[in-house]
């Protein structure tokens, strides 16, 4: 599959975002520091499988990010489930069945 320049740039942005997330993670930084203090060198190699398919038919929606309204972020149930899978807690009104605000 040949990738166009735009997709290559988007994939590079994703890689940078993932790398920065790991670098900025305090728990990861603390764990690595503890290992180094114990006298070991540390290297971290992660493998990620990321799949994508070109959407057919309608053009992609530009407004795919959660929206902030009145200082609250509206998340769909799927957004909340994804964050939970990453062990990110979502605090909000549980009485809403479709959206959660944080």
Residue frames as qw, qx, qy, qz and C-alpha x, y, z in Angstrom:
[[0.000, 0.889, 0.457, 0.000, 0.00, 0.00, 0.00],
 [0.423, 0.307, -0.007, 0.853, 1.46, 3.35, -1.01],
 [0.248, -0.715, -0.477, 0.447, 0.98, 6.16, 1.51],
 [0.270, 0.814, 0.174, 0.484, 0.35, 9.72, 0.45],
 [0.348, 0.344, -0.363, 0.793, 2.39, 12.54, 2.00],
 [0.446, -0.514, 0.066, -0.730, -0.54, 13.72, 4.15],
 [0.914, -0.316, -0.198, -0.159, -1.00, 10.29, 5.71],
 [0.735, 0.154, -0.379, 0.540, 2.74, 9.99, 6.31],
 [0.042, 0.454, -0.276, 0.846, 2.68, 13.33, 8.14],
 [0.686, -0.455, -0.029, -0.568, -0.35, 12.27, 10.22],
 [0.934, -0.144, -0.306, 0.112, 1.34, 9.01, 11.15],
 [0.504, 0.296, -0.373, 0.721, 4.48, 10.92, 12.16],
 [0.296, -0.511, 0.158, -0.791, 2.34, 13.20, 14.36],
 [0.873, -0.355, -0.162, -0.292, 0.81, 10.14, 16.02],
 [0.836, 0.052, -0.364, 0.408, 4.25, 8.66, 16.70],
 [0.212, 0.411, -0.310, 0.831, 5.45, 11.93, 18.18],
 [0.549, -0.497, 0.025, -0.672, 2.34, 12.20, 20.37],
 [0.934, -0.249, -0.255, -0.032, 2.81, 8.66, 21.68],
 [0.675, 0.194, -0.356, 0.616, 6.50, 9.27, 22.37],
 [0.033, -0.473, 0.230, -0.850, 5.79, 12.55, 24.19],
 [0.742, -0.464, -0.126, -0.468, 3.06, 10.88, 26.25],
 [0.910, -0.156, -0.302, 0.236, 5.52, 8.27, 27.46],
 [0.476, 0.313, -0.284, 0.771, 8.26, 10.83, 28.07],
 [0.216, -0.470, 0.132, -0.846, 5.92, 13.07, 30.07],
 [0.778, -0.402, -0.416, -0.247, 4.47, 10.22, 32.13],
 [0.263, -0.699, 0.503, -0.435, 5.44, 10.67, 35.76],
 [0.892, -0.254, 0.329, -0.176, 4.80, 7.00, 36.71],
 [0.895, 0.380, -0.047, 0.228, 7.04, 5.81, 33.86],
 [0.259, 0.768, -0.363, 0.460, 9.72, 8.34, 34.78],
 [0.543, -0.605, 0.448, -0.372, 9.63, 7.26, 38.44],
 [0.976, -0.036, 0.211, -0.039, 9.81, 3.57, 37.53],
 [0.743, 0.550, -0.168, 0.344, 12.78, 4.15, 35.21],
 [0.033, -0.775, 0.422, -0.470, 14.53, 6.22, 37.89],
 [0.775, -0.439, 0.370, -0.264, 14.01, 3.43, 40.43],
 [0.967, 0.198, 0.071, 0.146, 15.53, 0.88, 38.05],
 [0.485, 0.697, -0.275, 0.450, 18.52, 3.16, 37.38],
 [0.340, -0.717, 0.421, -0.439, 19.01, 3.71, 41.13],
 [0.922, -0.227, 0.293, -0.107, 19.10, -0.06, 41.53],
 [0.378, -0.554, 0.628, 0.394, 22.13, -0.07, 39.22],
 [0.597, 0.308, 0.699, 0.244, 20.59, -1.07, 35.90],
 [0.051, 0.204, -0.387, -0.898, 20.56, 0.59, 32.50],
 [0.474, 0.474, 0.639, -0.378, 17.08, 0.94, 31.05],
 [0.124, 0.138, -0.545, -0.818, 15.79, 0.84, 27.53],
 [0.502, 0.370, 0.594, -0.508, 12.14, 0.74, 26.60],
 [0.105, 0.088, -0.724, -0.676, 10.87, -0.72, 23.36],
 [0.512, 0.340, 0.567, -0.548, 7.16, -0.68, 22.67],
 [0.076, 0.077, 0.794, 0.598, 5.41, -2.16, 19.69],
 [0.421, 0.418, 0.388, -0.706, 2.12, -0.74, 18.50],
 [0.237, 0.260, 0.810, 0.469, -0.08, -2.05, 15.78],
 [0.251, 0.509, 0.212, -0.796, -2.12, 0.73, 14.24],
 [0.349, 0.322, 0.792, 0.385, -4.56, -0.04, 11.47],
 [0.246, 0.530, 0.108, -0.805, -6.35, 2.32, 9.17],
 [0.423, 0.396, 0.747, 0.326, -8.59, 2.11, 6.14],
 [0.035, 0.000, -0.252, -0.967, -9.47, 4.79, 3.64],
 [0.375, 0.426, 0.613, -0.550, -13.10, 5.75, 4.17],
 [0.129, 0.221, 0.736, 0.627, -15.28, 5.23, 1.14],
 [0.065, -0.729, -0.661, -0.167, -18.29, 7.31, 0.24],
 [0.160, -0.963, -0.183, -0.121, -18.89, 10.35, 2.39],
 [0.374, 0.626, -0.390, 0.562, -15.98, 12.68, 3.18],
 [0.536, -0.227, -0.645, 0.496, -14.51, 12.34, 6.69],
 [0.285, -0.901, -0.303, -0.128, -16.07, 14.52, 9.36],
 [0.342, 0.568, -0.328, 0.674, -13.82, 17.34, 10.49],
 [0.412, -0.551, 0.304, -0.660, -15.56, 17.55, 13.88],
 [0.818, -0.067, -0.570, -0.044, -14.50, 14.20, 15.35],
 [0.323, 0.170, -0.638, 0.678, -13.01, 15.43, 18.63],
 [0.285, -0.620, -0.683, 0.258, -15.00, 15.70, 21.86],
 [0.057, 0.687, 0.176, 0.703, -16.55, 19.14, 22.28],
 [0.285, -0.226, -0.549, 0.753, -16.13, 21.42, 25.29],
 [0.196, -0.652, -0.406, -0.610, -19.25, 23.32, 26.32],
 [0.473, -0.793, -0.009, -0.384, -19.55, 25.61, 29.32],
 [0.142, -0.692, 0.657, -0.263, -16.17, 24.45, 30.57],
 [0.742, -0.141, 0.629, -0.183, -17.17, 20.78, 30.43],
 [0.144, 0.361, -0.800, -0.457, -15.99, 18.21, 27.93],
 [0.834, 0.132, 0.192, -0.501, -18.74, 16.08, 26.38],
 [0.035, -0.356, 0.913, 0.195, -17.72, 12.49, 25.74],
 [0.780, 0.008, -0.388, -0.491, -19.63, 9.71, 24.09],
 [0.894, -0.341, 0.241, -0.163, -19.94, 6.35, 25.83],
 [0.904, 0.313, -0.063, 0.285, -17.28, 5.04, 23.45],
 [0.232, 0.750, -0.339, 0.519, -14.92, 7.89, 24.43],
 [0.549, -0.618, 0.382, -0.413, -15.37, 7.07, 28.12],
 [0.986, -0.075, 0.148, -0.011, -14.82, 3.33, 27.50],
 [0.721, 0.530, -0.201, 0.398, -11.63, 4.05, 25.57],
 [0.034, -0.738, 0.409, -0.536, -10.28, 6.29, 28.33],
 [0.792, -0.436, 0.306, -0.298, -11.18, 3.63, 30.91],
 [0.972, 0.178, -0.027, 0.151, -9.24, 1.04, 28.88],
 [0.501, 0.574, -0.307, 0.570, -6.21, 3.32, 29.24],
 [0.550, -0.426, -0.547, 0.465, -6.86, 3.50, 32.99],
 [0.037, 0.169, -0.046, 0.984, -7.94, 7.14, 32.77],
 [0.001, 0.495, 0.795, -0.350, -10.85, 7.75, 35.09],
 [0.079, -0.409, -0.383, -0.825, -13.81, 9.78, 33.91],
 [0.041, -0.372, -0.663, 0.649, -15.77, 11.71, 36.51],
 [0.207, -0.098, -0.339, -0.912, -19.18, 12.91, 35.47],
 [0.624, 0.032, 0.282, -0.728, -22.92, 12.59, 35.62],
 [0.148, -0.079, 0.978, 0.127, -23.67, 8.88, 35.39],
 [0.475, 0.466, 0.592, -0.455, -27.35, 9.55, 34.74],
 [0.468, 0.642, -0.283, -0.537, -26.58, 10.42, 31.13],
 [0.892, 0.060, 0.448, 0.021, -26.70, 7.33, 28.99],
 [0.740, 0.610, 0.129, 0.252, -25.08, 8.69, 25.82],
 [0.381, 0.696, -0.239, 0.559, -22.63, 11.31, 27.04],
 [0.680, -0.544, -0.285, 0.399, -20.40, 11.87, 30.04],
 [0.153, 0.914, -0.101, 0.362, -19.02, 15.25, 31.02],
 [0.768, -0.273, -0.250, 0.523, -15.69, 15.70, 32.74]]
